[in-house]
């Protein structure tokens, strides 16, 4: 920046952007801490939630849904499979595709983790009206959409 350019410190958009980033970081840290007693990480919770909602999802589709690379999923799934939280089974039509599903242990852990997750959501959003919650969600979706690549 040259000396004639305006610095961002006094720009309300800059301050609000920093507030959003800090809130996001705080929520991520709080969720990680709240899930720790269940020996579960937020990324693993995302996997469990998605497999509960979409049983039989492929590893490729899961990676796309979670906005991560397939290599991230490939590293995460064996750990979860060894804990007997999920199963990976070959697709009957295309053996190159692995289909994912929760085990009963995975589903039980998910139900416990959802209680923890919902308690955190209520703590954070409980003081907001339904209209305020909708407005926050609308703004966050617009931000996510504006930052999509491609």
C-alpha positions as CSV (number, residue, x, y, z in Angstrom):
1,X,0.0,0.0,0.0
2,X,1.3,3.5,-0.7
3,X,0.8,6.4,1.7
4,X,-2.2,7.7,-0.3
5,X,-4.2,4.5,0.0
6,X,-6.7,4.2,2.8
7,X,-5.9,1.7,5.5
8,X,-8.7,-0.8,6.4
9,X,-8.7,-0.4,10.2
10,X,-11.5,2.2,10.2
11,X,-13.6,0.6,7.5
12,X,-16.7,-1.0,9.0
13,X,-16.6,-3.9,6.5
14,X,-13.1,-4.7,7.7
15,X,-14.2,-4.7,11.4
16,X,-17.2,-6.9,10.6
17,X,-15.2,-9.2,8.5
18,X,-12.7,-9.7,11.4
19,X,-15.7,-10.3,13.7
20,X,-17.0,-13.0,11.4
21,X,-13.6,-14.7,11.2
22,X,-13.2,-14.5,15.0
23,X,-16.6,-15.9,15.6
24,X,-16.0,-18.8,13.2
25,X,-12.7,-19.6,14.8
26,X,-14.2,-19.4,18.3
27,X,-17.0,-21.8,17.3
28,X,-14.6,-24.2,15.8
29,X,-12.5,-24.2,18.9
30,X,-15.5,-24.6,21.2
31,X,-16.9,-27.5,19.1
32,X,-13.5,-29.3,19.2
33,X,-13.3,-28.9,23.0
34,X,-16.9,-30.0,23.5
35,X,-16.4,-33.1,21.3
36,X,-13.1,-34.1,22.9
37,X,-14.7,-36.1,25.8
38,X,-16.4,-38.2,23.1
39,X,-12.9,-38.7,21.4
40,X,-14.4,-37.1,18.3
41,X,-13.1,-34.3,16.1
42,X,-15.3,-31.8,14.2
43,X,-14.3,-33.4,10.8
44,X,-15.3,-36.8,12.1
45,X,-18.7,-35.4,13.2
46,X,-19.2,-34.0,9.7
47,X,-18.5,-37.4,8.3
48,X,-21.0,-39.1,10.7
49,X,-23.7,-36.5,10.0
50,X,-23.4,-36.8,6.3
51,X,-23.4,-40.6,6.3
52,X,-26.4,-40.6,8.6
53,X,-28.3,-38.3,6.2
54,X,-27.0,-40.0,3.0
55,X,-26.2,-43.7,3.7
56,X,-24.3,-45.3,0.9
57,X,-22.5,-42.1,-0.2
58,X,-19.3,-42.6,-2.0
59,X,-16.0,-41.4,-0.7
60,X,-15.8,-39.0,-3.7
61,X,-19.2,-37.5,-2.9
62,X,-18.4,-37.2,0.8
63,X,-15.2,-35.2,0.0
64,X,-17.2,-32.9,-2.3
65,X,-19.9,-32.4,0.3
66,X,-17.3,-31.6,3.0
67,X,-15.4,-29.3,0.7
68,X,-12.1,-31.2,1.2
69,X,-9.9,-33.2,-1.1
70,X,-10.3,-36.9,-1.5
71,X,-6.9,-37.4,0.2
72,X,-8.3,-35.9,3.4
73,X,-11.2,-38.3,3.4
74,X,-8.9,-41.2,2.5
75,X,-6.8,-40.4,5.6
76,X,-9.8,-39.9,7.9
77,X,-11.9,-42.9,7.0
78,X,-9.5,-45.7,8.1
79,X,-9.3,-44.3,11.6
80,X,-13.1,-44.2,11.8
81,X,-13.4,-47.6,10.3
82,X,-11.0,-49.0,12.9
83,X,-13.1,-47.5,15.6
84,X,-16.1,-49.4,14.1
85,X,-17.9,-46.1,13.4
86,X,-18.4,-46.8,9.7
87,X,-18.2,-49.4,7.0
88,X,-16.7,-49.1,3.5
89,X,-18.1,-51.5,1.0
90,X,-17.5,-51.9,-2.7
91,X,-20.3,-50.7,-5.0
92,X,-22.1,-53.7,-6.6
93,X,-22.0,-52.0,-10.1
94,X,-18.6,-50.4,-10.0
95,X,-15.9,-52.0,-7.7
96,X,-13.7,-48.9,-7.9
97,X,-16.3,-47.0,-5.9
98,X,-16.5,-47.5,-2.1
99,X,-19.9,-46.9,-0.5
100,X,-19.9,-45.6,3.1
101,X,-22.4,-46.3,5.9
102,X,-22.6,-45.9,9.6
103,X,-22.4,-48.8,12.0
104,X,-24.6,-49.0,15.0
105,X,-21.7,-47.7,17.1
106,X,-21.2,-44.8,14.7
107,X,-24.9,-43.9,14.9
108,X,-24.9,-44.1,18.7
109,X,-21.8,-41.8,18.8
110,X,-23.4,-39.4,16.4
111,X,-26.5,-39.1,18.6
112,X,-24.4,-38.3,21.6
113,X,-22.3,-35.8,19.6
114,X,-25.5,-34.1,18.2
115,X,-26.5,-33.4,21.8
116,X,-23.2,-31.7,22.4
117,X,-23.4,-29.8,19.0
118,X,-27.0,-28.6,19.6
119,X,-26.1,-27.4,23.1
120,X,-23.3,-25.3,21.6
121,X,-25.7,-24.0,18.9
122,X,-28.2,-23.1,21.6
123,X,-25.6,-21.4,23.7
124,X,-24.4,-19.3,20.7
125,X,-27.7,-18.7,18.9
126,X,-30.2,-18.9,21.8
127,X,-30.2,-15.2,22.4
128,X,-31.1,-14.4,18.8
129,X,-34.7,-14.2,17.5
130,X,-35.7,-16.6,14.7
131,X,-35.6,-13.6,12.3
132,X,-32.1,-12.7,13.5
133,X,-31.0,-16.3,13.1
134,X,-32.3,-16.4,9.5
135,X,-30.6,-13.1,8.7
136,X,-27.3,-14.4,10.1
137,X,-27.7,-17.6,8.0
138,X,-28.6,-15.7,4.9
139,X,-25.5,-13.5,5.3
140,X,-23.2,-16.4,5.9
141,X,-24.6,-18.3,2.8
142,X,-24.0,-15.1,0.7
143,X,-20.4,-15.0,1.9
144,X,-19.9,-18.7,1.2
145,X,-21.4,-18.2,-2.3
146,X,-19.2,-15.1,-3.0
147,X,-16.1,-17.1,-2.1
148,X,-16.8,-20.2,-4.2
149,X,-14.1,-21.0,-6.6
150,X,-14.8,-21.3,-10.3
